[in-house]
């Protein structure tokens, strides 16, 4: 059985290091805030102008004025600060974000990502994704491994308009943890209820197994 959205977020939280400034994208990435260990000092940045996001609020304690980039109500951590969107993007473009976690429609074996539009469908805008994949020091993608028809979203070559070129180095999908190398995808960990062979079969792009490939612990 593939991982749930919460399990994907929990696994990504293991990649967050003490002292990091982290930007979380819309969707699964926002859930990462709920799983960062209490013994780590991490500042979560939202591109709409907040540094110091906390976990999602308990039902009934929401503050409609406190929202993330996805318009979800949030809490703030001790020491949080508010600022303009211009200042927020100065942080991103200036290389001050240690890690960004983004969703994706497609990632290819070269590490290019497509996550902002599907031709012919309504697009609200590209958001900050293009700035984030170019400006953040590290980028991790949280995504579904296949679409609703079972087609692989880890492609040989992206077919949708690109957000960034050769900028992704790690993916956590509902099937496992995948590294992107100059030789293609490398499977590091697979979902506990799956096998490595199932992940290979579900992947369009070139994928090999890491010598120490193992079942994921979530």
N, C-alpha and C positions, 0 to 999 in steps of 0.2 A: 504494500500500500504506500502511495506517495506521502510525503510530508504535508502537514497542514501549514497554513499561513503562519500560525504561531510558532511552529517548530522551525520553520525557515528563519524567522526573526530571532529565535532563541539561539540558533547556530551562528548567525551572523554576529550576535552580541559577543560571542567568544573571540571575534577578531578585533574587538575594540580594546585598545590599550589605555592604561592609566595616563591621564594628562592630555588625551586626545580632544580636539575640537572636531565634531562630527556633524555633517549635514544629512538629514534623512528625507528621502523623496516621498512622494505620495503613494499610498497603497501599503503593501507589505512592509516597506522600509520604516514606516512610522511606528510599527509595532516593536521595533528593536528597542525603543526607549523603555519598554516595560521589562526588559531582561538584562539590562546592564547591571553587573554586580555592585552592591552598595559600597564595597571596599575600593572601587575605582572612582577617581575624580575625572568626570567626563563632562564637557560642555557641549550640549546639542544646539546646533545653529539652524534657524529657519530662515529661508531666503526672503520672507516677508518682513523681517526686521526684529529678530529675537535671538539672543545668545543666552542659553541656560534653560532649555525646555526640560520639564519633568515628565513623569508618566501621565497617561490619560487620567482625567479626574474621575473620582467616584461619582456614580449616578446621583444627581441631586445637588452636587457641589460645583457644577459647571459655571464658568464665567464666560459669557458670550463675547467679551472683549479680548479674551486670550485664545488665539487660534494659530494653527500652523499653516504652512503653505497650501495644504489641502482643505482648508476651511474647517478643520476639526478642532473642537475645544481641547485645550491642553492645560497643564499646570506649569509653574515656573520653579526652578531650583534656586537655592540660596546663591546670591550673587548675580542673578540674571539681569540682563540689561536690554533695553528696547532702543531701536534706532531706525533710520529710514531704509527703504529698499536700496537706495543708492549706496549707502554705507555697507549694507549687507553684501551687495555684489562686488564692492571694493575688496571685502574680505576674501571672497571666492576667487576673483580674478587676480588678487595679489598673492595667491598661494598660501593662505593662512588656514585652510581647511585640511586637516590631516586625513580625513576619510569621508567619502560620500557614499551612501547606499541608495541605489536607484532601481526602479523597475525597468523591464524591457519587453518589447514585443519580439525582438530578435537580437541575438548576438552571434557573430560568425567566428570561424576558427582563427581568424587573424586578430580578434579582439575588437572589431568594430561593433557599434551598437546602434540599433534603431528603436527609439522609444517615444517619439513625439507625434507621429501622424500616420494614418492609413489613407492613401489617396482616395478621394471620393467621399470621405466621411468628414463630418464636422470637426473642426479643430479650434479649440479655444485659444491656443497659442503654444509656443514651444516651452514656455516656462524658463526655468534656469538650468535645464539639463545640459545644454551645450556649453555653458560657462563652467558648470561643475565638472564635466568630464575633461575639460581642458585645464581647469585651475586647481582642482583638488590633488593632493599628493598621492592618494590611493582611491580607487573606485571599486566597489563590490556591487554586483548585480543580484537582486532578488527577483526570481521569476518562476513561472511555470515552464516545465521542460517541453511540453507539447501543447498544441492548441486543442480546442474542443473536439476536433475531428481526428486527433491523434498524430497530427503532423508535427515534426520536430521544429522547435523554435531556436535550437542551436544549429545554425546553418553553416553550409560550406561558404556561402557568401550571402550577406543580408540582401533581401529583396525590397525592403521598405526604405524610404528616405532616411539617410543616416543622421544620427545625432553627433557621433564622434567616430574617428578613424583610429584603429589600433590603440585603443585607450583602456580596454578592460583586461584585467589580469586574473580576476577570480569571480566565479559565479556560484551562488547557492540557489539551486533549483529545488523543486519538490521531489526530484529524483536523487540529488546528491550535491557534493561539493566538487567543483571543477576548476582547475587552473587553466589559463590560456597561455600557451607558450609559442615560441617561433615554429614549433612543429605541430601546432594544433591544440585541441582540447586534451587535457590529462585528467582522468578521474581520480580524485584523492579519496573520497568517501562516498558511499552510496546509502540510500535510505534503508533503515533497519529491516523493513519488510520486503525489500527488493534484492536483486542480485546485480553484480557488476555487469553481467552479460545483458540483463534487461536494459540497463542504462545505455550500454553501447548500441544496442539494437534500436533504441528510441532516439538516437542522435544522428542527424544528417551529416554534420561536419566530421572531419577526421578526429577520432578520439582513441587514445591509448590509455592503458592502466598504469598508474604509478606503482612502482615495485612494492610499496607498502600500503596499497589500496585496501580499505577496510570499511566495515559497516559504521555508519555515523552514530555518535552518541548524542542523543537529544533528550 
